[in-house]
Amino acid sequence: MAVEVQEQGLCLPAAGCPGPLGRPAAACGMSRLLGGTLERVCKAVLLLCLLHFLVAVILYFDVYAQHLAFFSRFSARGPARALHPAASSSSNCSRPNATAPSSGLPEVPSAQPGPTVPVLPPCPDSPPGLVGRLLIEFTSPMPLERVQRENPGVLMGGRYTPPDCTPAQTVAVIIPFRHREHHLRYWLHYLHPILRRQRLRYGVYVINQHGEDTFNRAKLLNVGFLEALKEDATYDCFIFSDVDLVPMDDRNLYRCGDQPRHFAIAMDKFGFRLPYAGYFGGVSGLSKAQFLRINGFPNEYWGWGGEDDDIFNRISLTGMKISRPDIRIGRYRMIKHDRDKHNEPNPQRFTKIQNTKLTMKRDGIGSVRYQVLEVSRQPLFTNITVDIGRPPSWPPRG
């Protein structure tokens, strides 16, 4: 045990202050302070070394895991390349537009999701964009270029499909035609916007009778029915319209129903009245099934008149009834014109009308004969020029 001699200012060696005998007390305190500091520094260095070691171990195992995954992928591709070394050695996949040589094995297409086609809702029964009563006039010039600009959504051939809904029917509008270009321009000007507002999927077919022989409206309509189905077998509603009739109300919907439909029930030339109960002329509509049920339209009505009454008889004889819109909605304006040359009244029409029951099974869509001369798809309609033959020689009257 060290004994300090206070009188002489000396200290003897003790356990807490190593050093030579006789070191001053101040030096002994300094030694203790330096020793404690050194001890703490050594501990801090030791902790830093331990922390460094732990970090090094963690990084080592992380790098090891990455190398292990890399070599695992490499070894997984190895057998396939070993089976086909030529394909592996000559691959040019580094070139962006290059085509890798075939390996000789069938390629399995990668499962890539295709574009999602939106499902459109059904078109409403009462389209919201209808205007109602329309102002129809035929005095302004009507070039086809203007009509085309007014209907940018109508495709080549006069086809249109609503972009925002799915129609319940596909409608073919069929127009019997010859030498009526002036009337056709007005018809296209008014009808395309009306049909688009009615949310119809439709196509317009102008059936042009070739030559200058007697006109046959009903036979041309039969031809239009067959030719439209050749282009699109999904047509299930057929609207038969004269080129000089324009509806005055777009609520007169060009659709087919449970019964044959007569649209033009109130023409201006008849004082906006139905001329007689059995009248079925101007504009009418039948579904595909209804048209086939009556064997189409008659082919033997050459010249003006009679064919629409024969069609009415066919509908009645097959147990169907005519449906019509409200007379305030079924109003039409007719473009005034003189009667066409070679479309004189048919002198035999009254006799034929009385014999519809006897002739409808043999004369109709199943017996129509014609030759297509030209099919021309225009921006607003499809023109089909046909040779439908000549009328038989009628015996002299009296």
C-alpha positions as a Markdown table, in Angstrom:
| # | Residue | x | y | z |
|---|---|---|---|---|
| 1 | Met | 0.0 | 0.0 | 0.0 |
| 2 | Ala | 1.4 | 3.3 | -1.0 |
| 3 | Val | 2.0 | 6.0 | 1.6 |
| 4 | Glu | 2.0 | 9.6 | 0.6 |
| 5 | Val | 4.4 | 11.9 | 2.4 |
| 6 | Gln | 2.7 | 15.3 | 2.3 |
| 7 | Glu | 5.4 | 17.2 | 4.0 |
| 8 | Gln | 8.0 | 16.5 | 1.4 |
| 9 | Gly | 5.6 | 16.8 | -1.6 |
| 10 | Leu | 6.5 | 13.3 | -2.8 |
| 11 | Cys | 4.3 | 10.2 | -3.4 |
| 12 | Leu | 5.3 | 6.6 | -3.3 |
| 13 | Pro | 4.2 | 4.1 | -5.9 |
| 14 | Ala | 0.7 | 2.9 | -5.5 |
| 15 | Ala | -1.7 | 0.6 | -7.4 |
| 16 | Gly | -3.6 | 3.5 | -9.0 |
| 17 | Cys | -0.4 | 5.4 | -10.1 |
| 18 | Pro | 2.3 | 3.4 | -11.6 |
| 19 | Gly | 5.6 | 5.1 | -12.2 |
| 20 | Pro | 8.9 | 5.7 | -10.5 |
| 21 | Leu | 9.1 | 6.4 | -6.9 |
| 22 | Gly | 8.9 | 10.0 | -6.1 |
| 23 | Arg | 6.7 | 11.2 | -9.1 |
| 24 | Pro | 5.0 | 14.5 | -8.3 |
| 25 | Ala | 1.2 | 14.3 | -7.6 |
| 26 | Ala | 0.2 | 16.4 | -10.6 |
| 27 | Ala | 2.0 | 14.1 | -13.0 |
| 28 | Cys | 0.3 | 11.1 | -11.4 |
| 29 | Gly | -3.2 | 12.7 | -12.0 |
| 30 | Met | -2.3 | 13.5 | -15.6 |
| 31 | Ser | -1.2 | 9.9 | -16.1 |
| 32 | Arg | -4.6 | 8.6 | -14.9 |
| 33 | Leu | -6.4 | 11.0 | -17.2 |
| 34 | Leu | -4.4 | 10.0 | -20.2 |
| 35 | Gly | -4.9 | 6.3 | -19.4 |
| 36 | Gly | -8.7 | 6.6 | -19.2 |
| 37 | Thr | -8.8 | 8.6 | -22.5 |
| 38 | Leu | -6.7 | 6.0 | -24.2 |
| 39 | Glu | -8.9 | 3.2 | -23.0 |
| 40 | Arg | -12.0 | 4.9 | -24.4 |
| 41 | Val | -10.3 | 5.5 | -27.7 |
| 42 | Cys | -9.3 | 1.9 | -27.9 |
| 43 | Lys | -12.9 | 0.8 | -27.3 |
| 44 | Ala | -14.2 | 3.2 | -29.9 |
| 45 | Val | -11.7 | 1.9 | -32.5 |
| 46 | Leu | -12.6 | -1.7 | -31.6 |
| 47 | Leu | -16.3 | -0.9 | -32.1 |
| 48 | Leu | -15.6 | 0.8 | -35.5 |
| 49 | Cys | -13.6 | -2.3 | -36.6 |
| 50 | Leu | -16.4 | -4.6 | -35.6 |
| 51 | Leu | -19.0 | -2.4 | -37.5 |
| 52 | His | -16.7 | -2.4 | -40.5 |
| 53 | Phe | -16.5 | -6.2 | -40.4 |
| 54 | Leu | -20.3 | -6.6 | -40.2 |
| 55 | Val | -20.8 | -4.3 | -43.1 |
| 56 | Ala | -18.2 | -6.2 | -45.1 |
| 57 | Val | -19.9 | -9.5 | -44.3 |
| 58 | Ile | -23.3 | -8.2 | -45.4 |
| 59 | Leu | -22.0 | -6.8 | -48.7 |
| 60 | Tyr | -20.2 | -10.1 | -49.3 |
| 61 | Phe | -23.3 | -12.2 | -49.0 |
| 62 | Asp | -25.3 | -9.7 | -51.1 |
| 63 | Val | -22.8 | -9.9 | -54.0 |
| 64 | Tyr | -22.6 | -13.7 | -53.5 |
| 65 | Ala | -26.4 | -14.0 | -53.9 |
| 66 | Gln | -26.3 | -11.9 | -57.1 |
| 67 | His | -23.6 | -14.0 | -58.6 |
| 68 | Leu | -25.5 | -17.1 | -57.7 |
| 69 | Ala | -28.7 | -15.9 | -59.5 |
| 70 | Phe | -26.7 | -14.9 | -62.5 |
| 71 | Phe | -25.0 | -18.3 | -62.9 |
| 72 | Ser | -28.3 | -20.0 | -62.2 |
| 73 | Arg | -29.9 | -18.2 | -65.3 |
| 74 | Phe | -26.9 | -19.0 | -67.3 |
| 75 | Ser | -27.0 | -22.7 | -66.5 |
| 76 | Ala | -30.8 | -22.8 | -67.2 |
| 77 | Arg | -30.2 | -21.5 | -70.8 |
| 78 | Gly | -27.2 | -23.7 | -71.3 |
| 79 | Pro | -29.0 | -27.0 | -72.3 |
| 80 | Ala | -31.1 | -25.3 | -74.9 |
| 81 | Arg | -28.0 | -23.7 | -76.5 |
| 82 | Ala | -26.2 | -26.9 | -76.3 |
| 83 | Leu | -28.9 | -28.6 | -78.3 |
| 84 | His | -28.7 | -25.9 | -81.0 |
| 85 | Pro | -25.3 | -24.4 | -81.0 |
| 86 | Ala | -25.6 | -22.8 | -84.4 |
| 87 | Ala | -28.6 | -20.8 | -83.4 |
| 88 | Ser | -26.8 | -19.6 | -80.3 |
| 89 | Ser | -23.6 | -18.7 | -82.0 |
| 90 | Ser | -25.1 | -16.9 | -85.0 |
| 91 | Ser | -27.8 | -15.0 | -83.2 |
| 92 | Asn | -28.0 | -11.4 | -84.3 |
| 93 | Cys | -30.4 | -10.1 | -81.7 |
| 94 | Ser | -28.2 | -7.2 | -80.9 |
| 95 | Arg | -29.4 | -5.6 | -84.2 |
| 96 | Pro | -32.7 | -3.9 | -83.5 |
| 97 | Asn | -34.3 | -4.7 | -86.9 |
| 98 | Ala | -32.6 | -8.1 | -87.4 |
| 99 | Thr | -34.4 | -11.4 | -87.4 |
| 100 | Ala | -32.9 | -14.2 | -85.4 |
| 101 | Pro | -32.5 | -17.4 | -87.4 |
| 102 | Ser | -35.0 | -20.1 | -86.8 |
| 103 | Ser | -34.1 | -22.8 | -84.4 |
| 104 | Gly | -36.2 | -25.4 | -86.2 |
| 105 | Leu | -38.6 | -25.8 | -83.3 |
| 106 | Pro | -42.2 | -24.3 | -83.3 |
| 107 | Glu | -42.2 | -21.0 | -81.6 |
| 108 | Val | -44.6 | -20.4 | -78.7 |
| 109 | Pro | -46.2 | -17.0 | -78.9 |
| 110 | Ser | -45.7 | -14.9 | -75.9 |
| 111 | Ala | -48.9 | -14.1 | -73.9 |
| 112 | Gln | -49.3 | -10.4 | -74.6 |
| 113 | Pro | -52.6 | -8.7 | -73.9 |
| 114 | Gly | -54.3 | -7.3 | -77.0 |
| 115 | Pro | -56.1 | -4.0 | -77.3 |
| 116 | Thr | -59.3 | -3.8 | -75.3 |
| 117 | Val | -62.4 | -3.4 | -77.5 |
| 118 | Pro | -65.0 | -1.3 | -75.7 |
| 119 | Val | -68.4 | -2.8 | -75.4 |
| 120 | Leu | -71.0 | -0.3 | -76.6 |
| 121 | Pro | -74.5 | -0.1 | -75.0 |
| 122 | Pro | -77.5 | -0.8 | -77.2 |
| 123 | Cys | -78.9 | 2.1 | -79.1 |
| 124 | Pro | -81.9 | 3.6 | -77.5 |
| 125 | Asp | -85.4 | 3.0 | -78.9 |
| 126 | Ser | -86.0 | 6.7 | -78.9 |
| 127 | Pro | -82.8 | 8.4 | -80.0 |
| 128 | Pro | -82.1 | 11.6 | -77.9 |
| 129 | Gly | -80.8 | 13.7 | -80.8 |
| 130 | Leu | -83.9 | 13.8 | -82.9 |
| 131 | Val | -85.2 | 17.2 | -84.1 |
| 132 | Gly | -88.8 | 16.5 | -85.0 |
| 133 | Arg | -90.5 | 18.5 | -87.7 |
| 134 | Leu | -88.0 | 19.5 | -90.5 |
| 135 | Leu | -88.0 | 22.3 | -93.0 |
| 136 | Ile | -87.6 | 20.7 | -96.4 |
| 137 | Glu | -87.0 | 22.8 | -99.6 |
| 138 | Phe | -85.6 | 21.9 | -103.0 |
| 139 | Thr | -84.6 | 25.3 | -104.3 |
| 140 | Ser | -81.0 | 25.6 | -103.1 |
| 141 | Pro | -78.2 | 24.1 | -105.3 |
| 142 | Met | -77.0 | 20.8 | -103.9 |
| 143 | Pro | -73.7 | 19.6 | -105.2 |
| 144 | Leu | -72.5 | 16.2 | -104.1 |
| 145 | Glu | -69.3 | 17.7 | -102.7 |
| 146 | Arg | -71.4 | 19.7 | -100.2 |
| 147 | Val | -73.4 | 16.7 | -99.1 |
| 148 | Gln | -70.1 | 14.8 | -98.6 |
| 149 | Arg | -68.7 | 17.5 | -96.4 |
| 150 | Glu | -71.9 | 17.5 | -94.3 |
| 151 | Asn | -71.6 | 13.8 | -93.6 |
| 152 | Pro | -68.0 | 13.0 | -92.7 |
| 153 | Gly | -68.9 | 9.9 | -90.8 |
| 154 | Val | -70.5 | 8.1 | -93.8 |
| 155 | Leu | -68.1 | 5.6 | -95.3 |
| 156 | Met | -67.5 | 4.7 | -98.9 |
| 157 | Gly | -70.5 | 3.1 | -100.4 |
| 158 | Gly | -72.9 | 5.0 | -98.2 |
| 159 | Arg | -72.3 | 2.9 | -95.1 |
| 160 | Tyr | -72.6 | 4.2 | -91.5 |
| 161 | Thr | -72.4 | 2.8 | -88.0 |
| 162 | Pro | -73.1 | 4.8 | -84.8 |
| 163 | Pro | -69.9 | 5.3 | -82.9 |
| 164 | Asp | -71.5 | 5.4 | -79.4 |
| 165 | Cys | -74.0 | 2.5 | -79.4 |
| 166 | Thr | -74.9 | -0.9 | -81.0 |
| 167 | Pro | -78.0 | -0.8 | -83.2 |
| 168 | Ala | -80.5 | -3.7 | -83.0 |
| 169 | Gln | -80.8 | -3.9 | -86.8 |
| 170 | Thr | -78.7 | -3.5 | -89.9 |
| 171 | Val | -80.7 | -1.6 | -92.5 |
| 172 | Ala | -80.3 | -1.6 | -96.3 |
| 173 | Val | -82.0 | 1.4 | -98.0 |
| 174 | Ile | -82.8 | 0.6 | -101.6 |
| 175 | Ile | -83.7 | 3.2 | -104.2 |
| 176 | Pro | -85.0 | 2.3 | -107.7 |
| 177 | Phe | -83.3 | 4.7 | -110.1 |
| 178 | Arg | -82.9 | 6.0 | -113.6 |
| 179 | His | -82.0 | 9.5 | -114.8 |
| 180 | Arg | -82.7 | 11.2 | -111.4 |
| 181 | Glu | -79.3 | 12.6 | -110.4 |
| 182 | His | -80.9 | 15.9 | -109.4 |
| 183 | His | -83.3 | 14.2 | -107.0 |
| 184 | Leu | -80.7 | 11.9 | -105.6 |
| 185 | Arg | -78.5 | 14.8 | -104.4 |
| 186 | Tyr | -81.4 | 16.2 | -102.4 |
| 187 | Trp | -82.3 | 12.8 | -101.0 |
| 188 | Leu | -78.7 | 12.2 | -99.9 |
| 189 | His | -78.6 | 15.7 | -98.4 |
| 190 | Tyr | -81.6 | 15.2 | -96.2 |
| 191 | Leu | -81.6 | 11.5 | -95.5 |
| 192 | His | -78.1 | 10.9 | -94.4 |
| 193 | Pro | -78.3 | 13.3 | -91.4 |
| 194 | Ile | -81.8 | 11.9 | -90.5 |
| 195 | Leu | -80.6 | 8.3 | -90.6 |
| 196 | Arg | -77.5 | 9.1 | -88.5 |
| 197 | Arg | -79.6 | 10.9 | -85.9 |
| 198 | Gln | -81.8 | 7.8 | -85.7 |
| 199 | Arg | -78.7 | 5.8 | -84.7 |
| 200 | Leu | -79.0 | 3.4 | -87.5 |
| 201 | Arg | -76.4 | 1.0 | -88.9 |
| 202 | Tyr | -77.2 | 1.3 | -92.6 |
| 203 | Gly | -76.1 | 1.3 | -96.2 |
| 204 | Val | -77.6 | 3.1 | -99.2 |
| 205 | Tyr | -78.0 | 1.2 | -102.5 |
| 206 | Val | -79.1 | 3.0 | -105.8 |
| 207 | Ile | -80.3 | 0.3 | -108.2 |
| 208 | Asn | -79.9 | 1.9 | -111.7 |
| 209 | Gln | -81.9 | 0.4 | -114.6 |
| 210 | His | -79.7 | 0.2 | -117.7 |
| 211 | Gly | -81.0 | 1.3 | -121.1 |
| 212 | Glu | -84.2 | 3.0 | -122.1 |
| 213 | Asp | -86.7 | 0.2 | -122.0 |
| 214 | Thr | -89.9 | 0.5 | -119.8 |
| 215 | Phe | -89.1 | 1.1 | -116.2 |
| 216 | Asn | -89.8 | -1.7 | -113.6 |
| 217 | Arg | -89.7 | -0.4 | -110.0 |
| 218 | Ala | -90.6 | -3.6 | -108.2 |
| 219 | Lys | -88.1 | -5.7 | -110.1 |
| 220 | Leu | -85.3 | -3.2 | -109.3 |
| 221 | Leu | -86.3 | -3.5 | -105.6 |
| 222 | Asn | -85.9 | -7.3 | -105.8 |
| 223 | Val | -82.5 | -6.8 | -107.3 |
| 224 | Gly | -81.5 | -4.4 | -104.6 |
| 225 | Phe | -82.6 | -6.9 | -101.9 |
| 226 | Leu | -80.4 | -9.6 | -103.4 |
| 227 | Glu | -77.4 | -7.4 | -104.1 |
| 228 | Ala | -77.3 | -5.8 | -100.7 |
| 229 | Leu | -77.3 | -9.3 | -99.1 |
| 230 | Lys | -74.3 | -10.2 | -101.3 |
| 231 | Glu | -72.4 | -7.3 | -99.9 |
| 232 | Asp | -73.5 | -7.8 | -96.3 |
| 233 | Ala | -75.3 | -10.9 | -95.2 |
| 234 | Thr | -76.2 | -9.3 | -91.8 |
| 235 | Tyr | -78.8 | -7.0 | -93.3 |
| 236 | Asp | -82.1 | -7.8 | -91.6 |
| 237 | Cys | -84.2 | -4.8 | -92.4 |
| 238 | Phe | -84.9 | -3.3 | -95.9 |
| 239 | Ile | -86.3 | 0.1 | -96.6 |
| 240 | Phe | -87.6 | 0.7 | -100.1 |
| 241 | Ser | -87.7 | 4.4 | -101.0 |
| 242 | Asp | -88.5 | 6.4 | -104.1 |
| 243 | Val | -85.8 | 8.9 | -104.8 |
| 244 | Asp | -88.1 | 11.9 | -104.9 |
| 245 | Leu | -89.6 | 11.5 | -101.4 |
| 246 | Val | -88.1 | 13.1 | -98.3 |
| 247 | Pro | -89.5 | 12.7 | -94.8 |
| 248 | Met | -90.5 | 15.9 | -93.0 |
| 249 | Asp | -90.0 | 14.5 | -89.5 |
| 250 | Asp | -87.0 | 12.5 | -88.3 |
| 251 | Arg | -89.1 | 10.8 | -85.6 |
| 252 | Asn | -90.4 | 8.6 | -88.5 |
| 253 | Leu | -87.8 | 5.9 | -87.7 |
| 254 | Tyr | -86.5 | 3.8 | -90.6 |
| 255 | Arg | -86.7 | 0.5 | -88.8 |
| 256 | Cys | -88.5 | -2.8 | -89.2 |
| 257 | Gly | -91.0 | -4.2 | -86.8 |
| 258 | Asp | -93.2 | -7.1 | -86.2 |
| 259 | Gln | -95.3 | -6.2 | -89.2 |
| 260 | Pro | -94.4 | -4.6 | -92.6 |
| 261 | Arg | -94.1 | -0.8 | -92.3 |
| 262 | His | -95.5 | 1.9 | -94.5 |
| 263 | Phe | -93.7 | 5.2 | -93.9 |
| 264 | Ala | -94.9 | 7.6 | -96.5 |
| 265 | Ile | -98.6 | 7.9 | -95.4 |
| 266 | Ala | -99.1 | 11.6 | -95.8 |
| 267 | Met | -97.5 | 13.1 | -98.9 |
| 268 | Asp | -97.9 | 16.7 | -99.9 |
| 269 | Lys | -99.2 | 15.8 | -103.3 |
| 270 | Phe | -102.1 | 14.0 | -101.6 |
| 271 | Gly | -102.8 | 16.8 | -99.3 |
| 272 | Phe | -100.9 | 15.1 | -96.4 |
| 273 | Arg | -103.5 | 12.3 | -96.4 |
| 274 | Leu | -103.5 | 8.6 | -97.1 |
| 275 | Pro | -105.1 | 8.3 | -100.6 |
| 276 | Tyr | -106.8 | 5.0 | -99.8 |
| 277 | Ala | -106.6 | 2.3 | -97.2 |
| 278 | Gly | -104.6 | -0.2 | -99.2 |
| 279 | Tyr | -102.0 | 2.3 | -100.3 |
| 280 | Phe | -98.4 | 1.0 | -99.8 |
| 281 | Gly | -96.4 | 3.2 | -102.1 |
| 282 | Gly | -93.6 | 5.6 | -101.8 |
| 283 | Val | -91.5 | 4.4 | -98.8 |
| 284 | Ser | -92.0 | 1.0 | -97.1 |
| 285 | Gly | -90.0 | -1.3 | -95.0 |
| 286 | Leu | -89.9 | -5.1 | -94.5 |
| 287 | Ser | -87.7 | -7.4 | -92.5 |
| 288 | Lys | -85.8 | -10.0 | -94.3 |
| 289 | Ala | -88.1 | -12.7 | -93.0 |
| 290 | Gln | -91.2 | -10.7 | -94.0 |
| 291 | Phe | -89.8 | -10.1 | -97.5 |
| 292 | Leu | -89.2 | -13.7 | -98.1 |
| 293 | Arg | -92.5 | -14.7 | -96.7 |
| 294 | Ile | -94.3 | -12.8 | -99.5 |
| 295 | Asn | -91.8 | -14.0 | -102.1 |
| 296 | Gly | -90.5 | -10.5 | -102.5 |
| 297 | Phe | -92.1 | -8.1 | -105.0 |
| 298 | Pro | -93.6 | -8.9 | -108.4 |
| 299 | Asn | -91.4 | -8.7 | -111.5 |
| 300 | Glu | -94.1 | -8.3 | -114.1 |
| 301 | Tyr | -95.2 | -4.7 | -113.5 |
| 302 | Trp | -93.6 | -2.8 | -116.3 |
| 303 | Gly | -94.4 | 0.9 | -116.4 |
| 304 | Trp | -96.1 | 3.1 | -113.8 |
| 305 | Gly | -98.5 | 1.9 | -111.2 |
| 306 | Gly | -99.9 | -1.3 | -109.7 |
| 307 | Glu | -96.9 | -2.9 | -108.0 |
| 308 | Asp | -97.5 | -1.3 | -104.6 |
| 309 | Asp | -101.0 | -2.6 | -104.6 |
| 310 | Asp | -99.8 | -6.1 | -105.5 |
| 311 | Ile | -97.4 | -5.9 | -102.6 |
| 312 | Phe | -100.2 | -4.9 | -100.2 |
| 313 | Asn | -102.2 | -7.9 | -101.4 |
| 314 | Arg | -99.2 | -10.2 | -100.8 |
| 315 | Ile | -98.9 | -8.9 | -97.2 |
| 316 | Ser | -102.6 | -9.4 | -96.6 |
| 317 | Leu | -102.7 | -12.9 | -98.2 |
| 318 | Thr | -99.9 | -14.1 | -95.9 |
| 319 | Gly | -101.7 | -13.0 | -92.7 |
| 320 | Met | -99.7 | -9.9 | -92.0 |
| 321 | Lys | -100.9 | -6.4 | -91.4 |
| 322 | Ile | -99.5 | -3.0 | -92.3 |
| 323 | Ser | -98.2 | -0.7 | -89.5 |
| 324 | Arg | -98.0 | 3.0 | -90.0 |
| 325 | Pro | -96.7 | 6.0 | -88.0 |
| 326 | Asp | -98.9 | 8.8 | -86.7 |
| 327 | Ile | -100.1 | 10.9 | -89.6 |
| 328 | Arg | -98.4 | 14.0 | -88.1 |
| 329 | Ile | -95.1 | 12.2 | -88.2 |
| 330 | Gly | -95.4 | 10.3 | -91.5 |
| 331 | Arg | -95.5 | 13.5 | -93.6 |
| 332 | Tyr | -93.4 | 13.6 | -96.9 |
| 333 | Arg | -92.5 | 16.2 | -99.5 |
| 334 | Met | -92.1 | 15.1 | -103.1 |
| 335 | Ile | -89.8 | 16.8 | -105.5 |
| 336 | Lys | -92.0 | 18.0 | -108.3 |
| 337 | His | -91.2 | 16.5 | -111.7 |
| 338 | Asp | -92.8 | 15.4 | -115.0 |
| 339 | Arg | -93.4 | 11.7 | -115.5 |
| 340 | Asp | -90.4 | 9.9 | -116.7 |
| 341 | Lys | -90.1 | 8.9 | -120.3 |
| 342 | His | -90.6 | 5.1 | -120.7 |
| 343 | Asn | -92.5 | 5.0 | -117.5 |
| 344 | Glu | -96.0 | 5.3 | -118.8 |
| 345 | Pro | -99.0 | 3.8 | -116.9 |
| 346 | Asn | -99.2 | 0.1 | -117.1 |
| 347 | Pro | -102.4 | -0.8 | -119.0 |
| 348 | Gln | -102.5 | -4.3 | -117.4 |
| 349 | Arg | -102.0 | -3.2 | -113.8 |
| 350 | Phe | -105.7 | -3.6 | -112.7 |
| 351 | Thr | -105.9 | -7.1 | -114.1 |
| 352 | Lys | -102.7 | -8.2 | -112.4 |
| 353 | Ile | -103.7 | -6.7 | -109.1 |
| 354 | Gln | -106.8 | -8.9 | -109.1 |
| 355 | Asn | -104.7 | -12.0 | -109.7 |
| 356 | Thr | -102.1 | -11.6 | -107.0 |
| 357 | Lys | -103.2 | -14.8 | -105.2 |
| 358 | Leu | -102.5 | -16.8 | -108.3 |
| 359 | Thr | -99.2 | -15.2 | -109.3 |
| 360 | Met | -97.4 | -14.4 | -106.0 |
| 361 | Lys | -95.9 | -17.9 | -105.6 |
| 362 | Arg | -94.4 | -18.0 | -109.1 |
| 363 | Asp | -93.5 | -14.4 | -109.6 |
| 364 | Gly | -91.2 | -12.8 | -107.0 |
| 365 | Ile | -87.8 | -13.0 | -105.5 |
| 366 | Gly | -87.3 | -16.6 | -106.5 |
| 367 | Ser | -87.9 | -15.9 | -110.2 |
| 368 | Val | -86.1 | -12.6 | -110.8 |
| 369 | Arg | -83.6 | -12.6 | -113.6 |
| 370 | Tyr | -81.1 | -9.8 | -114.2 |
| 371 | Gln | -77.4 | -9.1 | -115.0 |
| 372 | Val | -75.2 | -6.8 | -113.0 |
| 373 | Leu | -73.3 | -4.5 | -115.3 |
| 374 | Glu | -71.4 | -2.3 | -112.8 |
| 375 | Val | -71.0 | -1.9 | -109.0 |
| 376 | Ser | -69.6 | 1.5 | -108.1 |
| 377 | Arg | -69.1 | 2.5 | -104.5 |
| 378 | Gln | -69.4 | 6.3 | -104.2 |
| 379 | Pro | -68.7 | 8.3 | -101.1 |
| 380 | Leu | -72.4 | 8.5 | -100.2 |
| 381 | Phe | -74.0 | 5.5 | -101.8 |
| 382 | Thr | -73.4 | 2.3 | -103.7 |
| 383 | Asn | -74.5 | 2.4 | -107.4 |
| 384 | Ile | -75.5 | -0.9 | -109.0 |
| 385 | Thr | -76.3 | -0.7 | -112.7 |
| 386 | Val | -78.3 | -3.7 | -113.9 |
| 387 | Asp | -79.9 | -5.0 | -117.0 |
| 388 | Ile | -83.3 | -6.4 | -116.1 |
| 389 | Gly | -84.5 | -7.2 | -119.6 |
| 390 | Arg | -87.4 | -6.0 | -121.6 |
| 391 | Pro | -91.1 | -6.2 | -121.0 |
| 392 | Pro | -93.1 | -8.8 | -123.0 |
| 393 | Ser | -95.1 | -7.6 | -126.0 |
| 394 | Trp | -98.6 | -6.7 | -124.8 |
| 395 | Pro | -101.5 | -7.6 | -127.1 |
| 396 | Pro | -103.3 | -4.6 | -128.4 |
| 397 | Arg | -106.2 | -3.5 | -126.2 |
| 398 | Gly | -109.8 | -3.9 | -127.4 |
